[in-house]
Amino acid sequence: MEAEDLNQLLVRTDSLTQLPNRVTFREQINCAIKVAKEKNTQFAILYIDIDRFKAINDNFGHHIGDLLLKMVSKRIQSSIRTSDIFARLSGDEFCVLLTPWLTQNNIEDVIDKIKFQLKNPILLPEEKLSIQVSISIGIAFYPEHGETYDALVQHSDTAMYHVKNTGRNSYAFCSLELVEKNRRKQEISIALQEAIKHDQLTLVFQPKANISTQEISGFEALLRWKHPGLGAIAPAEFIPVAEHSGFIQDLGVWTLRKACEQLNIWQNQTDHPYTLAINISAHQLHQESFVQSTSDIIEAAGVNPALLEFEITESIFIDQPLLIREKIIALKKKGIKFSLDDYGTGYASLSLLTQLPINILKIDMSFIHSMINNQTHRIIIENTITMAQALKIKVIAEGVETVQQLELLKTYHCNELQGNLLSPPLSSQEIANNYYTTSS
């Protein structure tokens, strides 16, 4: 082979799998678009992503990840027609160009063949490994979902991420609804960058109280965002965007710094030791420098670490639980308390509480809201409180809204409550006026 031909091959081919690469796939899509326009025909593309591939790389190393990519690509290639174009775009992301036009049923048949080929674990005998692989697939049609390469890939990618967010190991067809959701996410992502950079976010604070005396024990810092053009955007919408876009680390640092600065202001107004709870994401805890950077922020703000509670969710312990445990213990040694938030909605069991280095457990509001009419939930709540308190873990009931809920929680000897029955979230000034005003 001539040197020039070899260079062309290298430029157009993925070196690991020997599949067409992104450059070649773009050319093939552009050719397909040209033909489809001339003949007034249609075609489809499948965007394929290996589920939890990062965890495979992290747990077994990139050498195993590369072997897996080669094996997966061979199995997928054996499932499609010779006339279809199969390419590796990057990492664990692949695309298939299905042309000429296939009906939705035909495409589902192709996907079934691919999934059948991946049904059995991938064996790596030299490494003494057997790895089960699943994939998520997004499908877009030309011209319905785009008339350019970029639009088609983007919209099939959107459909694929919809699968990722709703359970993985499946497929989804692109739709106008998904396209609009993706447009909204991109709009929020761009605006969020500016919001973090220019301090356009705010914190509000929801009180917590002793369930028997109703005396305020502390507050939880909650993020709020009112964009000048988009209006109020709920945390449930912008926080997942921050996680997907990679801004969650910056958002977490901003929240921690602002919350500590506010606590310092309140500390100087009174000697009352109210605690302040701050939500910490899995992304933050997985940062190698989290313990040191957190310590630096707290020291710079001049606050007592013993007044801080970091709220985490059960999902934090899914990946690298030992490492996460070490970081939590390191911060607890500095005086910071840890609270397990939304208990009951994840995978944690009562027995797991004996292994988690937490001080506080917060029962998710979904159980509190249904406890009056749901005997099973009442039993879960009562048993949770009994078990936690036997382990010397304080229990807080989230989302308490009625006197009936409050009275029932009292009979279970729950420690604290939080919710609109006590108080809605308040501004920093309202907190200062109501709880930190010093007497003359």
C-alpha positions as CSV (number, residue, x, y, z in Angstrom):
1,M,0.0,0.0,0.0
2,E,1.3,3.4,-1.0
3,A,2.1,5.8,1.9
4,E,-0.5,8.3,0.6
5,D,-3.2,5.6,0.6
6,L,-2.2,4.5,4.1
7,N,-2.5,8.0,5.4
8,Q,-5.9,8.3,3.8
9,L,-6.9,5.1,5.5
10,L,-5.7,6.3,8.9
11,V,-7.6,9.6,8.5
12,R,-10.8,7.8,7.6
13,T,-10.7,4.8,9.9
14,D,-11.0,4.3,13.6
15,S,-7.7,2.8,14.7
16,L,-9.1,0.6,17.5
17,T,-12.1,-1.0,15.8
18,Q,-11.1,-0.5,12.1
19,L,-14.6,1.0,11.5
20,P,-15.3,4.2,9.6
21,N,-14.6,7.1,11.9
22,R,-16.6,10.4,12.4
23,V,-15.0,12.0,9.3
24,T,-16.1,9.1,7.1
25,F,-19.5,8.8,8.6
26,R,-20.2,12.5,8.0
27,E,-19.3,12.0,4.3
28,Q,-21.6,9.0,4.1
29,I,-24.5,10.9,5.7
30,N,-24.0,13.8,3.4
31,C,-24.0,11.5,0.4
32,A,-27.2,9.8,1.7
33,I,-28.8,13.3,2.1
34,K,-27.9,14.2,-1.5
35,V,-29.4,10.9,-2.9
36,A,-32.5,11.2,-0.7
37,K,-33.1,14.7,-2.0
38,E,-32.8,13.7,-5.6
39,K,-35.0,10.6,-5.2
40,N,-37.3,12.0,-2.6
41,T,-36.5,9.1,-0.3
42,Q,-35.8,8.8,3.4
43,F,-33.3,7.1,5.7
44,A,-32.6,6.5,9.4
45,I,-29.6,6.6,11.7
46,L,-29.1,4.8,15.0
47,Y,-27.0,6.4,17.7
48,I,-25.6,3.7,20.0
49,D,-24.0,4.1,23.4
50,I,-22.7,1.4,25.7
51,D,-24.3,1.7,29.1
52,R,-22.0,2.4,32.1
53,F,-18.9,2.2,30.0
54,K,-17.1,4.7,32.2
55,A,-17.6,2.3,35.2
56,I,-16.0,-0.5,33.1
57,N,-13.0,1.6,32.4
58,D,-12.7,2.7,36.0
59,N,-13.1,-0.7,37.5
60,F,-11.1,-2.8,35.0
61,G,-8.8,-0.3,33.2
62,H,-8.7,1.1,29.7
63,H,-7.1,-2.0,28.3
64,I,-10.2,-4.0,29.1
65,G,-12.4,-1.1,27.9
66,D,-10.6,-1.2,24.5
67,L,-11.0,-5.0,24.2
68,L,-14.7,-4.6,25.0
69,L,-15.2,-1.9,22.4
70,K,-13.7,-4.2,19.7
71,M,-15.9,-7.1,20.8
72,V,-19.1,-5.0,20.9
73,S,-18.4,-3.4,17.5
74,K,-18.0,-6.9,16.0
75,R,-21.3,-8.1,17.5
76,I,-23.2,-5.1,16.3
77,Q,-21.6,-5.3,12.8
78,S,-22.7,-8.9,12.5
79,S,-26.3,-7.8,13.2
80,I,-26.7,-5.3,10.3
81,R,-26.8,-5.5,6.6
82,T,-23.7,-5.2,4.4
83,S,-25.3,-2.1,2.8
84,D,-25.6,-0.3,6.1
85,I,-22.8,2.0,7.3
86,F,-21.5,1.3,10.8
87,A,-19.1,3.8,12.4
88,R,-17.4,4.6,15.7
89,L,-17.8,8.3,16.4
90,S,-15.9,8.5,19.7
91,G,-15.4,6.7,23.0
92,D,-18.2,4.2,23.4
93,E,-20.5,5.9,20.8
94,F,-21.3,4.3,17.5
95,C,-23.7,5.2,14.7
96,V,-25.5,3.1,12.0
97,L,-26.8,4.6,8.8
98,L,-29.7,2.6,7.6
99,T,-30.5,3.2,3.9
100,P,-32.6,3.0,1.9
101,W,-35.6,3.8,4.0
102,L,-36.8,1.2,6.6
103,T,-40.1,1.3,8.4
104,Q,-40.3,1.6,12.1
105,N,-41.0,-2.1,12.4
106,N,-38.0,-2.9,10.2
107,I,-35.8,-0.7,12.4
108,E,-37.1,-2.4,15.5
109,D,-36.2,-5.8,13.9
110,V,-32.6,-4.5,13.4
111,I,-32.4,-3.4,17.0
112,D,-33.7,-6.7,18.2
113,K,-30.9,-8.5,16.2
114,I,-28.3,-6.2,17.8
115,K,-29.7,-6.7,21.3
116,F,-29.8,-10.5,20.6
117,Q,-26.1,-10.5,19.7
118,L,-25.3,-8.7,23.0
119,K,-27.5,-10.9,25.1
120,N,-24.7,-13.2,26.2
121,P,-21.8,-11.8,28.3
122,I,-18.6,-10.8,26.5
123,L,-15.8,-13.3,27.4
124,L,-12.2,-12.1,27.7
125,P,-10.5,-15.5,28.6
126,E,-7.0,-14.1,28.7
127,E,-8.2,-11.6,31.3
128,K,-10.4,-14.1,33.0
129,L,-13.3,-11.8,32.7
130,S,-16.9,-12.1,31.6
131,I,-18.7,-8.7,31.2
132,Q,-22.4,-8.3,30.5
133,V,-23.0,-5.3,28.2
134,S,-26.1,-3.4,27.4
135,I,-26.7,-0.4,25.0
136,S,-29.0,2.6,24.7
137,I,-30.1,3.5,21.2
138,G,-31.6,6.7,19.7
139,I,-33.2,6.8,16.3
140,A,-33.7,9.8,13.9
141,F,-35.2,9.9,10.4
142,Y,-34.2,12.0,7.4
143,P,-35.8,14.5,6.7
144,E,-38.3,14.4,9.5
145,H,-35.8,15.0,12.3
146,G,-33.2,17.0,10.4
147,E,-31.8,17.7,6.9
148,T,-28.2,18.0,7.8
149,Y,-25.6,15.7,9.4
150,D,-25.3,17.8,12.6
151,A,-29.1,17.9,13.1
152,L,-29.6,14.2,12.5
153,V,-26.8,13.2,14.9
154,Q,-27.8,15.7,17.5
155,H,-31.5,14.5,17.4
156,S,-30.6,10.8,17.5
157,D,-28.2,11.6,20.4
158,T,-31.1,13.3,22.1
159,A,-33.3,10.2,21.8
160,M,-30.4,8.1,23.0
161,Y,-29.9,10.2,26.2
162,H,-33.7,10.0,26.8
163,V,-33.2,6.2,27.0
164,K,-30.2,6.7,29.4
165,N,-32.3,8.9,31.6
166,T,-35.2,6.5,31.7
167,G,-33.5,3.3,32.6
168,R,-30.9,2.4,29.8
169,N,-30.8,-0.9,27.8
170,S,-33.5,0.2,25.4
171,Y,-34.2,2.5,22.4
172,A,-36.3,5.5,21.6
173,F,-37.3,7.2,18.4
174,C,-36.8,11.0,18.1
175,S,-39.9,13.1,18.5
176,L,-40.8,16.8,18.3
177,E,-41.3,16.6,22.1
178,L,-37.7,15.3,22.7
179,V,-36.3,17.9,20.3
180,E,-38.1,20.7,22.2
181,K,-36.8,19.3,25.5
182,N,-33.3,19.2,24.1
183,R,-33.6,22.8,22.9
184,R,-34.8,23.9,26.3
185,K,-31.9,22.1,28.0
186,Q,-29.4,23.8,25.7
187,E,-31.0,27.1,26.4
188,I,-30.8,26.5,30.1
189,S,-27.2,25.2,29.9
190,I,-26.0,28.4,28.2
191,A,-27.9,30.6,30.6
192,L,-26.7,28.6,33.6
193,Q,-23.1,29.3,32.7
194,E,-23.8,33.0,32.9
195,A,-25.8,32.7,36.1
196,I,-23.0,31.0,37.9
197,K,-20.4,33.4,36.5
198,H,-22.4,36.5,37.4
199,D,-24.1,35.5,40.7
200,Q,-27.6,35.4,39.2
201,L,-28.6,32.5,41.5
202,T,-29.9,32.9,45.0
203,L,-30.3,30.9,48.1
204,V,-33.4,30.5,50.3
205,F,-33.5,28.8,53.6
206,Q,-36.1,26.4,55.0
207,P,-36.3,26.1,58.8
208,K,-36.1,22.7,60.6
209,A,-37.5,22.3,64.1
210,N,-37.7,20.0,67.1
211,I,-40.9,18.0,66.5
212,S,-42.1,18.2,70.1
213,T,-41.3,21.8,71.0
214,Q,-41.4,23.4,67.6
215,E,-38.1,25.2,68.4
216,I,-36.0,26.0,65.4
217,S,-32.8,23.9,65.2
218,G,-31.4,25.0,61.9
219,F,-32.0,25.7,58.2
220,E,-31.5,24.0,54.8
221,A,-30.0,26.1,52.0
222,L,-32.0,25.7,48.8
223,L,-31.0,27.0,45.3
224,R,-33.3,29.3,43.4
225,W,-32.9,30.8,39.9
226,K,-35.0,33.5,38.3
227,H,-33.7,34.2,34.8
228,P,-34.6,37.6,33.3
229,G,-35.8,36.0,30.1
230,L,-36.7,32.5,30.9
231,G,-38.4,33.3,34.3
232,A,-38.2,31.1,37.3
233,I,-36.5,27.8,36.6
234,A,-36.9,25.0,39.2
235,P,-33.9,23.1,40.6
236,A,-35.5,19.9,39.4
237,E,-34.9,21.2,35.9
238,F,-31.6,23.1,36.0
239,I,-29.6,20.8,38.3
240,P,-29.8,17.7,35.9
241,V,-28.8,20.1,33.1
242,A,-25.8,21.2,35.2
243,E,-24.9,17.5,35.8
244,H,-25.1,16.6,32.1
245,S,-23.3,19.8,31.0
246,G,-20.5,19.4,33.5
247,F,-21.3,22.6,35.4
248,I,-22.4,20.8,38.6
249,Q,-19.0,21.2,40.1
250,D,-19.0,25.0,39.6
251,L,-22.6,25.1,40.9
252,G,-21.7,23.1,44.0
253,V,-18.7,25.3,44.8
254,W,-20.8,28.5,44.3
255,T,-23.6,27.1,46.6
256,L,-21.1,26.0,49.3
257,R,-19.3,29.3,49.3
258,K,-22.4,31.5,49.4
259,A,-24.0,29.4,52.1
260,C,-20.9,29.6,54.3
261,E,-20.7,33.4,53.7
262,Q,-24.3,33.7,54.8
263,L,-23.8,31.6,57.8
264,N,-20.8,33.8,58.8
265,I,-23.1,36.9,58.6
266,W,-25.7,35.2,60.8
267,Q,-23.0,34.0,63.3
268,N,-22.0,37.6,63.8
269,Q,-25.5,38.7,64.7
270,T,-26.1,36.2,67.5
271,D,-24.5,33.4,69.4
272,H,-27.4,31.0,68.8
273,P,-25.9,27.8,67.2
274,Y,-28.4,27.2,64.4
275,T,-27.1,24.6,61.9
276,L,-27.1,25.0,58.1
277,A,-27.6,22.1,55.8
278,I,-26.2,22.2,52.3
279,N,-26.9,19.7,49.5
280,I,-23.8,18.0,48.1
281,S,-23.9,16.1,44.8
282,A,-22.2,12.9,43.9
283,H,-20.2,14.8,41.3
284,Q,-18.7,16.9,44.0
285,L,-17.8,14.0,46.3
286,H,-16.1,12.2,43.4
287,Q,-13.8,15.1,42.9
288,E,-10.3,14.2,44.1
289,S,-9.8,17.6,45.7
290,F,-13.2,17.8,47.4
291,V,-12.1,17.5,51.0
292,Q,-9.3,20.1,50.7
293,S,-11.4,22.6,48.6
294,T,-14.3,22.3,51.0
295,S,-12.0,22.9,54.0
296,D,-10.6,25.9,52.2
297,I,-14.0,27.4,51.6
298,I,-15.1,26.9,55.2
299,E,-11.9,28.4,56.6
300,A,-12.1,31.4,54.2
301,A,-15.7,32.1,55.3
302,G,-14.8,31.9,59.0
303,V,-17.6,29.6,60.0
304,N,-17.7,26.8,62.6
305,P,-17.7,23.5,60.7
306,A,-19.8,22.0,63.6
307,L,-22.7,24.1,62.4
308,L,-22.6,22.6,58.9
309,E,-24.6,19.6,57.7
310,F,-23.9,18.1,54.3
311,E,-26.9,16.4,52.7
312,I,-26.2,13.5,50.4
313,T,-28.4,11.0,48.7
314,E,-28.2,7.2,48.6
315,S,-27.0,7.2,45.0
316,I,-23.6,8.6,46.1
317,F,-22.7,5.2,47.4
318,I,-23.3,3.3,44.2
319,D,-19.9,4.0,42.6
320,Q,-16.7,3.8,44.6
321,P,-18.4,3.5,48.0
322,L,-15.2,2.9,50.0
323,L,-13.6,6.1,48.5
324,I,-16.8,8.1,49.2
325,R,-16.9,6.8,52.8
326,E,-13.3,7.9,53.3
327,K,-14.1,11.4,52.2
328,I,-17.1,11.6,54.4
329,I,-15.1,10.4,57.4
330,A,-12.4,12.9,56.7
331,L,-14.9,15.8,56.7
332,K,-16.7,14.5,59.8
333,K,-13.3,14.7,61.6
334,K,-13.4,18.4,60.9
335,G,-16.8,18.6,62.7
336,I,-19.1,18.5,59.7
337,K,-22.2,16.3,60.1
338,F,-23.7,14.3,57.2
339,S,-27.4,13.8,56.4
340,L,-28.8,11.1,54.2
341,D,-31.5,12.9,52.2
342,D,-34.6,11.5,50.4
343,Y,-34.4,8.2,52.3
344,G,-36.7,5.5,50.9
345,T,-36.5,6.5,47.3
346,G,-33.2,4.7,46.5
347,Y,-31.5,1.4,47.1
348,A,-30.5,1.9,50.8
349,S,-32.0,-0.6,53.2
350,L,-32.4,-0.4,57.0
351,S,-29.5,-2.8,57.5
352,L,-27.3,-0.5,55.3
353,L,-27.7,2.3,57.8
354,T,-25.3,0.4,60.1
355,Q,-22.6,0.8,57.4
356,L,-23.1,4.5,56.4
357,P,-21.1,7.1,58.3
358,I,-24.1,9.5,58.7
359,N,-25.5,11.5,61.6
360,I,-29.0,12.3,60.3
361,L,-31.6,10.6,58.2
362,K,-34.3,12.5,56.3
363,I,-37.4,10.5,55.4
364,D,-38.5,11.4,51.9
365,M,-41.6,13.6,51.6
366,S,-43.4,11.1,49.4
367,F,-43.7,8.8,52.4
368,I,-44.8,11.7,54.6
369,H,-47.5,12.8,52.2
370,S,-49.0,9.4,51.9
371,M,-48.6,8.2,55.5
372,I,-52.2,9.0,56.6
373,N,-53.8,6.8,54.0
374,N,-51.1,4.2,53.4
375,Q,-50.5,1.7,56.2
376,T,-47.4,0.2,54.5
377,H,-45.8,3.6,54.5
378,R,-46.7,4.2,58.1
379,I,-45.0,0.9,59.0
380,I,-41.9,1.8,56.9
381,I,-41.7,5.2,58.6
382,E,-42.1,3.9,62.1
383,N,-39.5,1.1,61.6
384,T,-37.1,3.5,60.0
385,I,-37.3,5.9,63.0
386,T,-36.9,3.1,65.5
387,M,-33.9,1.6,63.7
388,A,-32.2,4.9,63.0
389,Q,-32.5,6.1,66.6
390,A,-31.2,2.7,67.9
391,L,-28.1,3.6,65.8
392,K,-28.0,7.1,67.4
393,I,-29.0,8.7,64.0
394,K,-31.3,11.7,64.2
395,V,-34.4,11.5,62.0
396,I,-36.0,14.4,60.2
397,A,-39.4,14.1,58.4
398,E,-39.4,16.1,55.2
399,G,-42.4,17.8,53.6
400,V,-44.7,17.9,56.7
401,E,-47.8,19.8,55.6
402,T,-50.6,18.9,57.9
403,V,-51.2,18.7,61.7
404,Q,-52.4,15.1,61.2
405,Q,-49.0,14.2,59.8
406,L,-47.3,16.0,62.6
407,E,-49.2,14.3,65.3
408,L,-48.6,10.8,63.9
409,L,-44.9,11.5,63.6
410,K,-44.9,12.6,67.3
411,T,-46.2,9.1,68.2
412,Y,-43.3,7.6,66.3
413,H,-40.9,9.8,68.3
414,C,-39.4,11.4,65.2
415,N,-36.8,14.0,66.1
416,E,-37.4,16.9,63.8
417,L,-39.7,18.2,61.0
418,Q,-39.2,20.3,58.0
419,G,-42.0,21.5,55.6
420,N,-44.6,24.1,54.9
421,L,-46.5,23.4,58.1
422,L,-43.5,24.8,60.0
423,S,-42.4,27.4,57.4
424,P,-41.8,27.7,53.6
425,P,-38.3,28.6,52.4
426,L,-37.4,32.1,53.5
427,S,-34.9,34.7,52.2
428,S,-31.7,35.4,54.1
429,Q,-33.2,38.7,55.3
430,E,-36.3,37.0,56.6
431,I,-34.2,34.5,58.4
432,A,-32.1,37.3,59.9
433,N,-35.2,39.2,61.0
434,N,-37.1,36.3,62.5
435,Y,-34.3,34.2,64.0
436,Y,-31.1,36.1,64.3
437,T,-32.2,39.5,65.7
438,T,-30.2,40.2,68.8
439,S,-31.9,41.8,71.8
440,S,-30.7,45.1,73.0
